[in-house]
Amino acid sequence: MTSDLCSLNLTAITRELSPSINNCELSFHARQPIDVAEAIAQHKTYQDCLAQLGVRIVSLSAQPELPDAVFVEDAAVVVDEVAIITNMGAPSRRPEARSLADTLLRYRPIKFLAEPATLDGGDVLRIGRRIFVGLSQRTNCEGFLKLRDILGAYGYEVEPVEVRGCLHLKSACSQVGDDNILVNRSWIDVEPLRGFELIHVPEEEPAGANALLINDVVIIPESFPKTRTLLEQRGFRVHTIDLSELQKAEAGVTCTSLVFSDSIPCASEERS
């Protein structure tokens, strides 16, 4: 496979749920009460699912004063050569990054994005040596250009994708196989994805395009049964989990973990 998540030697950084998650940032969902105890249980099941698929879990402590801190994907972009600590589009979330940077320093050299660049990790889709960056409410053009400068130095091809009607690029598309992308074409410009086989989610499940590919298993929320059937009919191995409480916080299956190959340890830091 071309995905960076195809090795058996994977680590996932996760963070325990904040008891203040009901104060989370929301952009496209109406606020609904989140059952904190149930959300914690669902997050535990999610971590167990990753562990059962052979992923080593590194769980960080909850940050009670930071409601969105469980969504660790947004705070960093990790490739084989480097980790980039993002400057998230919601200013309230930026304090989440420090402890994550300290953890990532065990695995990669680190660079930092800074103003005027804003970028959320949920807007970054890596497929092999190609990086797609969503231009969204959270990621601006400066963020895209800065990430392109950093990753271009390592030989990555970095391309922008217009996002509309959803929070992040990976709300609307994700890799599910060698050259297969699950997509909601009404939420993004699919032209940059030409050359890949696009699998369009059912209209009744517009949020079904967020999936997590781990060792040939596609993880999706159980609330998207038609998307599951679509993938299974195409021969994909699918595992579903209940994320109903976390979905009230605009969560998907990618945003509560930062998954990467852990075969390149290092301990140096670079500021950019």
C-alpha positions as YAML, in Angstrom:
chain: A
units: angstrom
residues:
- id: 1
  name: MET
  ca: [0.00, 0.00, 0.00]
- id: 2
  name: THR
  ca: [0.99, 3.59, -0.48]
- id: 3
  name: SER
  ca: [-0.32, 4.82, 2.87]
- id: 4
  name: ASP
  ca: [2.05, 5.77, 5.66]
- id: 5
  name: LEU
  ca: [-0.20, 3.72, 7.97]
- id: 6
  name: CYS
  ca: [0.49, 0.33, 6.38]
- id: 7
  name: SER
  ca: [3.41, -0.86, 8.49]
- id: 8
  name: LEU
  ca: [2.80, -3.18, 11.41]
- id: 9
  name: ASN
  ca: [5.15, -1.00, 13.45]
- id: 10
  name: LEU
  ca: [2.73, 1.78, 14.34]
- id: 11
  name: THR
  ca: [2.32, 4.07, 17.32]
- id: 12
  name: ALA
  ca: [-0.80, 6.08, 18.10]
- id: 13
  name: ILE
  ca: [-0.66, 9.04, 20.44]
- id: 14
  name: THR
  ca: [-4.01, 9.58, 22.12]
- id: 15
  name: ARG
  ca: [-5.19, 11.77, 24.96]
- id: 16
  name: GLU
  ca: [-7.72, 11.07, 27.67]
- id: 17
  name: LEU
  ca: [-10.99, 12.97, 27.44]
- id: 18
  name: SER
  ca: [-11.40, 16.32, 29.16]
- id: 19
  name: PRO
  ca: [-14.37, 16.53, 31.56]
- id: 20
  name: SER
  ca: [-15.06, 19.95, 30.01]
- id: 21
  name: ILE
  ca: [-15.68, 18.53, 26.51]
- id: 22
  name: ASN
  ca: [-19.16, 20.04, 26.50]
- id: 23
  name: ASN
  ca: [-17.41, 23.40, 26.00]
- id: 24
  name: CYS
  ca: [-15.70, 22.20, 22.81]
- id: 25
  name: GLU
  ca: [-15.39, 24.31, 19.68]
- id: 26
  name: LEU
  ca: [-18.20, 23.75, 17.15]
- id: 27
  name: SER
  ca: [-18.38, 25.02, 13.58]
- id: 28
  name: PHE
  ca: [-20.99, 22.97, 11.71]
- id: 29
  name: HIS
  ca: [-22.95, 21.09, 14.39]
- id: 30
  name: ALA
  ca: [-25.62, 22.44, 16.72]
- id: 31
  name: ARG
  ca: [-24.53, 21.99, 20.33]
- id: 32
  name: GLN
  ca: [-25.96, 18.91, 22.04]
- id: 33
  name: PRO
  ca: [-25.25, 17.66, 25.57]
- id: 34
  name: ILE
  ca: [-22.40, 15.14, 25.60]
- id: 35
  name: ASP
  ca: [-22.55, 12.32, 28.13]
- id: 36
  name: VAL
  ca: [-18.98, 12.57, 29.43]
- id: 37
  name: ALA
  ca: [-18.89, 9.11, 30.99]
- id: 38
  name: GLU
  ca: [-20.18, 7.52, 27.78]
- id: 39
  name: ALA
  ca: [-17.74, 9.53, 25.68]
- id: 40
  name: ILE
  ca: [-14.87, 8.31, 27.87]
- id: 41
  name: ALA
  ca: [-16.05, 4.72, 27.41]
- id: 42
  name: GLN
  ca: [-16.29, 5.15, 23.65]
- id: 43
  name: HIS
  ca: [-12.79, 6.63, 23.51]
- id: 44
  name: LYS
  ca: [-11.48, 3.67, 25.50]
- id: 45
  name: THR
  ca: [-13.11, 1.28, 23.02]
- id: 46
  name: TYR
  ca: [-11.50, 3.22, 20.18]
- id: 47
  name: GLN
  ca: [-8.05, 2.89, 21.75]
- id: 48
  name: ASP
  ca: [-8.66, -0.82, 22.36]
- id: 49
  name: CYS
  ca: [-9.59, -1.24, 18.71]
- id: 50
  name: LEU
  ca: [-6.29, 0.29, 17.59]
- id: 51
  name: ALA
  ca: [-4.37, -1.88, 20.05]
- id: 52
  name: GLN
  ca: [-6.11, -5.02, 18.78]
- id: 53
  name: LEU
  ca: [-4.93, -4.10, 15.28]
- id: 54
  name: GLY
  ca: [-1.32, -4.06, 16.50]
- id: 55
  name: VAL
  ca: [-0.89, -0.34, 17.19]
- id: 56
  name: ARG
  ca: [1.12, 0.70, 20.25]
- id: 57
  name: ILE
  ca: [-0.88, 3.25, 22.24]
- id: 58
  name: VAL
  ca: [0.79, 6.19, 23.95]
- id: 59
  name: SER
  ca: [-1.97, 7.80, 26.02]
- id: 60
  name: LEU
  ca: [-1.45, 11.32, 27.36]
- id: 61
  name: SER
  ca: [-3.19, 12.66, 30.43]
- id: 62
  name: ALA
  ca: [-6.39, 14.65, 30.05]
- id: 63
  name: GLN
  ca: [-6.15, 18.43, 30.05]
- id: 64
  name: PRO
  ca: [-9.28, 19.40, 32.01]
- id: 65
  name: GLU
  ca: [-9.12, 23.08, 31.05]
- id: 66
  name: LEU
  ca: [-8.85, 22.31, 27.31]
- id: 67
  name: PRO
  ca: [-12.17, 20.83, 26.07]
- id: 68
  name: ASP
  ca: [-10.88, 19.80, 22.62]
- id: 69
  name: ALA
  ca: [-7.55, 18.30, 23.69]
- id: 70
  name: VAL
  ca: [-8.70, 14.72, 22.99]
- id: 71
  name: PHE
  ca: [-8.56, 15.60, 19.28]
- id: 72
  name: VAL
  ca: [-4.79, 15.21, 19.08]
- id: 73
  name: GLU
  ca: [-4.66, 14.87, 15.29]
- id: 74
  name: ASP
  ca: [-5.16, 18.60, 14.83]
- id: 75
  name: ALA
  ca: [-2.12, 19.64, 16.85]
- id: 76
  name: ALA
  ca: [0.56, 17.98, 14.69]
- id: 77
  name: VAL
  ca: [1.48, 16.58, 11.29]
- id: 78
  name: VAL
  ca: [3.89, 13.64, 11.38]
- id: 79
  name: VAL
  ca: [5.76, 12.17, 8.42]
- id: 80
  name: ASP
  ca: [8.74, 9.81, 8.38]
- id: 81
  name: GLU
  ca: [11.32, 12.57, 8.61]
- id: 82
  name: VAL
  ca: [9.81, 15.25, 10.82]
- id: 83
  name: ALA
  ca: [6.90, 16.30, 13.03]
- id: 84
  name: ILE
  ca: [5.30, 19.71, 12.59]
- id: 85
  name: ILE
  ca: [3.46, 21.26, 15.52]
- id: 86
  name: THR
  ca: [0.61, 23.16, 13.94]
- id: 87
  name: ASN
  ca: [-0.76, 26.59, 14.78]
- id: 88
  name: MET
  ca: [-4.40, 25.57, 15.05]
- id: 89
  name: GLY
  ca: [-7.10, 27.72, 13.53]
- id: 90
  name: ALA
  ca: [-9.06, 28.02, 16.80]
- id: 91
  name: PRO
  ca: [-6.89, 30.12, 19.18]
- id: 92
  name: SER
  ca: [-8.46, 28.44, 22.21]
- id: 93
  name: ARG
  ca: [-6.89, 25.15, 21.15]
- id: 94
  name: ARG
  ca: [-3.29, 26.26, 20.75]
- id: 95
  name: PRO
  ca: [-2.23, 25.46, 24.36]
- id: 96
  name: GLU
  ca: [-2.89, 21.77, 23.58]
- id: 97
  name: ALA
  ca: [0.33, 21.50, 21.61]
- id: 98
  name: ARG
  ca: [3.04, 21.73, 24.26]
- id: 99
  name: SER
  ca: [2.73, 18.32, 25.91]
- id: 100
  name: LEU
  ca: [2.19, 16.73, 22.52]
- id: 101
  name: ALA
  ca: [5.42, 18.29, 21.27]
- id: 102
  name: ASP
  ca: [7.28, 16.89, 24.27]
- id: 103
  name: THR
  ca: [6.00, 13.41, 23.43]
- id: 104
  name: LEU
  ca: [6.69, 13.63, 19.69]
- id: 105
  name: LEU
  ca: [10.26, 14.69, 20.42]
- id: 106
  name: ARG
  ca: [10.96, 11.04, 21.30]
- id: 107
  name: TYR
  ca: [10.24, 10.05, 17.69]
- id: 108
  name: ARG
  ca: [11.02, 12.93, 15.32]
- id: 109
  name: PRO
  ca: [12.79, 16.26, 15.00]
- id: 110
  name: ILE
  ca: [10.19, 18.98, 15.44]
- id: 111
  name: LYS
  ca: [9.30, 22.16, 13.60]
- id: 112
  name: PHE
  ca: [6.66, 24.69, 14.60]
- id: 113
  name: LEU
  ca: [4.19, 26.69, 12.54]
- id: 114
  name: ALA
  ca: [3.52, 30.25, 13.65]
- id: 115
  name: GLU
  ca: [1.34, 33.24, 12.72]
- id: 116
  name: PRO
  ca: [0.13, 34.22, 10.22]
- id: 117
  name: ALA
  ca: [-0.03, 30.54, 9.27]
- id: 118
  name: THR
  ca: [-2.90, 28.52, 10.71]
- id: 119
  name: LEU
  ca: [-3.28, 24.80, 10.10]
- id: 120
  name: ASP
  ca: [-5.18, 21.90, 11.68]
- id: 121
  name: GLY
  ca: [-3.85, 18.37, 11.26]
- id: 122
  name: GLY
  ca: [-7.34, 17.23, 10.30]
- id: 123
  name: ASP
  ca: [-6.85, 19.19, 7.09]
- id: 124
  name: VAL
  ca: [-3.83, 17.11, 6.08]
- id: 125
  name: LEU
  ca: [-4.18, 13.84, 4.18]
- id: 126
  name: ARG
  ca: [-0.99, 11.93, 3.37]
- id: 127
  name: ILE
  ca: [-0.93, 9.23, 0.71]
- id: 128
  name: GLY
  ca: [2.61, 8.05, 0.16]
- id: 129
  name: ARG
  ca: [4.76, 11.03, -0.88]
- id: 130
  name: ARG
  ca: [1.73, 13.17, -1.68]
- id: 131
  name: ILE
  ca: [0.24, 15.51, 0.89]
- id: 132
  name: PHE
  ca: [-3.19, 17.08, 0.39]
- id: 133
  name: VAL
  ca: [-3.97, 20.15, 2.51]
- id: 134
  name: GLY
  ca: [-7.51, 21.39, 2.96]
- id: 135
  name: LEU
  ca: [-8.10, 25.13, 2.80]
- id: 136
  name: SER
  ca: [-10.83, 25.40, 5.40]
- id: 137
  name: GLN
  ca: [-12.11, 27.59, 8.22]
- id: 138
  name: ARG
  ca: [-9.20, 26.31, 10.32]
- id: 139
  name: THR
  ca: [-6.37, 26.15, 7.74]
- id: 140
  name: ASN
  ca: [-5.39, 29.21, 5.72]
- id: 141
  name: CYS
  ca: [-3.27, 29.72, 2.62]
- id: 142
  name: GLU
  ca: [-0.27, 30.74, 4.71]
- id: 143
  name: GLY
  ca: [-0.53, 27.46, 6.62]
- id: 144
  name: PHE
  ca: [-0.59, 25.50, 3.38]
- id: 145
  name: LEU
  ca: [2.39, 27.41, 1.96]
- id: 146
  name: LYS
  ca: [4.46, 26.97, 5.11]
- id: 147
  name: LEU
  ca: [3.72, 23.25, 5.28]
- id: 148
  name: ARG
  ca: [4.61, 22.95, 1.59]
- id: 149
  name: ASP
  ca: [7.94, 24.66, 2.23]
- id: 150
  name: ILE
  ca: [8.78, 22.35, 5.14]
- id: 151
  name: LEU
  ca: [7.70, 19.07, 3.55]
- id: 152
  name: GLY
  ca: [8.89, 19.99, 0.07]
- id: 153
  name: ALA
  ca: [12.43, 19.97, 1.46]
- id: 154
  name: TYR
  ca: [11.93, 16.25, 2.17]
- id: 155
  name: GLY
  ca: [10.62, 15.48, -1.30]
- id: 156
  name: TYR
  ca: [6.88, 15.55, -0.62]
- id: 157
  name: GLU
  ca: [4.44, 16.91, -3.17]
- id: 158
  name: VAL
  ca: [2.05, 19.16, -1.28]
- id: 159
  name: GLU
  ca: [-1.23, 20.23, -2.92]
- id: 160
  name: PRO
  ca: [-4.15, 22.40, -1.74]
- id: 161
  name: VAL
  ca: [-7.77, 21.24, -1.73]
- id: 162
  name: GLU
  ca: [-10.71, 23.59, -1.31]
- id: 163
  name: VAL
  ca: [-12.98, 22.57, 1.58]
- id: 164
  name: ARG
  ca: [-16.59, 23.72, 1.87]
- id: 165
  name: GLY
  ca: [-19.42, 22.71, 4.15]
- id: 166
  name: CYS
  ca: [-17.41, 20.72, 6.68]
- id: 167
  name: LEU
  ca: [-14.79, 21.21, 9.37]
- id: 168
  name: HIS
  ca: [-11.69, 19.58, 7.86]
- id: 169
  name: LEU
  ca: [-10.43, 17.95, 4.67]
- id: 170
  name: LYS
  ca: [-10.55, 14.54, 6.35]
- id: 171
  name: SER
  ca: [-14.19, 15.15, 7.24]
- id: 172
  name: ALA
  ca: [-14.75, 14.79, 3.49]
- id: 173
  name: CYS
  ca: [-12.13, 12.31, 2.27]
- id: 174
  name: SER
  ca: [-9.79, 9.63, 3.56]
- id: 175
  name: GLN
  ca: [-7.67, 6.81, 2.18]
- id: 176
  name: VAL
  ca: [-9.20, 3.35, 2.42]
- id: 177
  name: GLY
  ca: [-6.93, 1.30, 0.14]
- id: 178
  name: ASP
  ca: [-3.94, 1.37, -2.20]
- id: 179
  name: ASP
  ca: [-5.29, 4.05, -4.52]
- id: 180
  name: ASN
  ca: [-8.78, 4.35, -3.09]
- id: 181
  name: ILE
  ca: [-10.19, 7.45, -1.43]
- id: 182
  name: LEU
  ca: [-13.55, 7.53, 0.30]
- id: 183
  name: VAL
  ca: [-15.03, 10.94, -0.48]
- id: 184
  name: ASN
  ca: [-17.98, 13.29, -0.15]
- id: 185
  name: ARG
  ca: [-17.57, 15.33, -3.30]
- id: 186
  name: SER
  ca: [-20.13, 17.94, -2.20]
- id: 187
  name: TRP
  ca: [-17.78, 19.09, 0.59]
- id: 188
  name: ILE
  ca: [-14.48, 19.40, -1.31]
- id: 189
  name: ASP
  ca: [-13.04, 20.07, -4.74]
- id: 190
  name: VAL
  ca: [-12.13, 16.56, -5.90]
- id: 191
  name: GLU
  ca: [-10.05, 17.69, -8.88]
- id: 192
  name: PRO
  ca: [-6.73, 17.52, -6.94]
- id: 193
  name: LEU
  ca: [-7.52, 13.84, -6.20]
- id: 194
  name: ARG
  ca: [-7.50, 12.89, -9.87]
- id: 195
  name: GLY
  ca: [-5.59, 9.67, -10.46]
- id: 196
  name: PHE
  ca: [-7.09, 7.98, -7.42]
- id: 197
  name: GLU
  ca: [-10.20, 5.81, -7.46]
- id: 198
  name: LEU
  ca: [-12.86, 7.80, -5.64]
- id: 199
  name: ILE
  ca: [-15.53, 5.96, -3.69]
- id: 200
  name: HIS
  ca: [-18.46, 8.29, -3.10]
- id: 201
  name: VAL
  ca: [-20.30, 7.97, 0.20]
- id: 202
  name: PRO
  ca: [-24.08, 7.55, 0.12]
- id: 203
  name: GLU
  ca: [-25.96, 10.86, 0.10]
- id: 204
  name: GLU
  ca: [-27.75, 9.82, 3.30]
- id: 205
  name: GLU
  ca: [-24.39, 9.58, 5.13]
- id: 206
  name: PRO
  ca: [-22.47, 12.74, 4.16]
- id: 207
  name: ALA
  ca: [-20.10, 12.46, 7.13]
- id: 208
  name: GLY
  ca: [-19.21, 8.86, 6.29]
- id: 209
  name: ALA
  ca: [-16.09, 9.82, 4.35]
- id: 210
  name: ASN
  ca: [-13.92, 10.02, 7.47]
- id: 211
  name: ALA
  ca: [-12.25, 6.63, 7.88]
- id: 212
  name: LEU
  ca: [-9.04, 5.38, 9.46]
- id: 213
  name: LEU
  ca: [-6.97, 2.80, 7.59]
- id: 214
  name: ILE
  ca: [-4.88, 0.58, 9.87]
- id: 215
  name: ASN
  ca: [-3.08, -2.45, 8.44]
- id: 216
  name: ASP
  ca: [-5.70, -3.08, 5.72]
- id: 217
  name: VAL
  ca: [-8.63, -2.59, 8.09]
- id: 218
  name: VAL
  ca: [-10.90, 0.41, 7.52]
- id: 219
  name: ILE
  ca: [-12.36, 1.81, 10.75]
- id: 220
  name: ILE
  ca: [-15.57, 3.85, 10.51]
- id: 221
  name: PRO
  ca: [-18.31, 4.87, 12.96]
- id: 222
  name: GLU
  ca: [-21.14, 2.37, 13.29]
- id: 223
  name: SER
  ca: [-23.60, 5.19, 12.54]
- id: 224
  name: PHE
  ca: [-22.82, 4.83, 8.82]
- id: 225
  name: PRO
  ca: [-24.18, 1.37, 7.86]
- id: 226
  name: LYS
  ca: [-24.63, 2.22, 4.18]
- id: 227
  name: THR
  ca: [-21.01, 3.32, 3.94]
- id: 228
  name: ARG
  ca: [-19.97, 0.06, 5.59]
- id: 229
  name: THR
  ca: [-21.99, -1.95, 3.07]
- id: 230
  name: LEU
  ca: [-20.52, 0.06, 0.19]
- id: 231
  name: LEU
  ca: [-16.97, -0.67, 1.34]
- id: 232
  name: GLU
  ca: [-17.58, -4.34, 2.10]
- id: 233
  name: GLN
  ca: [-19.16, -4.87, -1.31]
- id: 234
  name: ARG
  ca: [-15.89, -3.60, -2.79]
- id: 235
  name: GLY
  ca: [-13.90, -6.10, -0.76]
- id: 236
  name: PHE
  ca: [-12.61, -3.90, 2.06]
- id: 237
  name: ARG
  ca: [-12.26, -5.19, 5.61]
- id: 238
  name: VAL
  ca: [-14.34, -2.85, 7.77]
- id: 239
  name: HIS
  ca: [-14.50, -2.47, 11.54]
- id: 240
  name: THR
  ca: [-17.11, -0.18, 13.09]
- id: 241
  name: ILE
  ca: [-17.10, 1.52, 16.48]
- id: 242
  name: ASP
  ca: [-19.63, 3.59, 18.40]
- id: 243
  name: LEU
  ca: [-18.60, 7.25, 18.47]
- id: 244
  name: SER
  ca: [-22.06, 8.71, 19.00]
- id: 245
  name: GLU
  ca: [-21.11, 10.98, 21.92]
- id: 246
  name: LEU
  ca: [-17.85, 12.17, 20.39]
- id: 247
  name: GLN
  ca: [-19.62, 12.85, 17.10]
- id: 248
  name: LYS
  ca: [-21.57, 15.56, 18.91]
- id: 249
  name: ALA
  ca: [-18.19, 17.34, 19.16]
- id: 250
  name: GLU
  ca: [-17.67, 17.02, 15.38]
- id: 251
  name: ALA
  ca: [-15.37, 14.02, 15.89]
- id: 252
  name: GLY
  ca: [-14.53, 11.31, 13.39]
- id: 253
  name: VAL
  ca: [-12.33, 8.23, 13.62]
- id: 254
  name: THR
  ca: [-9.11, 10.00, 12.65]
- id: 255
  name: CYS
  ca: [-9.13, 12.99, 14.98]
- id: 256
  name: THR
  ca: [-8.62, 11.28, 18.35]
- id: 257
  name: SER
  ca: [-5.30, 9.67, 17.45]
- id: 258
  name: LEU
  ca: [-2.03, 10.66, 15.85]
- id: 259
  name: VAL
  ca: [-0.82, 7.51, 14.09]
- id: 260
  name: PHE
  ca: [2.67, 7.10, 12.63]
- id: 261
  name: SER
  ca: [5.46, 4.61, 12.07]
- id: 262
  name: ASP
  ca: [7.65, 4.57, 15.17]
- id: 263
  name: SER
  ca: [10.78, 3.20, 13.50]
- id: 264
  name: ILE
  ca: [12.60, 6.53, 13.30]
- id: 265
  name: PRO
  ca: [13.47, 7.68, 16.85]
- id: 266
  name: CYS
  ca: [15.29, 10.96, 17.39]
- id: 267
  name: ALA
  ca: [15.71, 13.69, 19.95]
- id: 268
  name: SER
  ca: [16.31, 17.06, 18.31]
- id: 269
  name: GLU
  ca: [14.16, 20.12, 17.89]
- id: 270
  name: GLU
  ca: [14.07, 22.77, 15.16]
- id: 271
  name: ARG
  ca: [12.00, 25.93, 15.21]
- id: 272
  name: SER
  ca: [10.59, 27.28, 11.97]
...
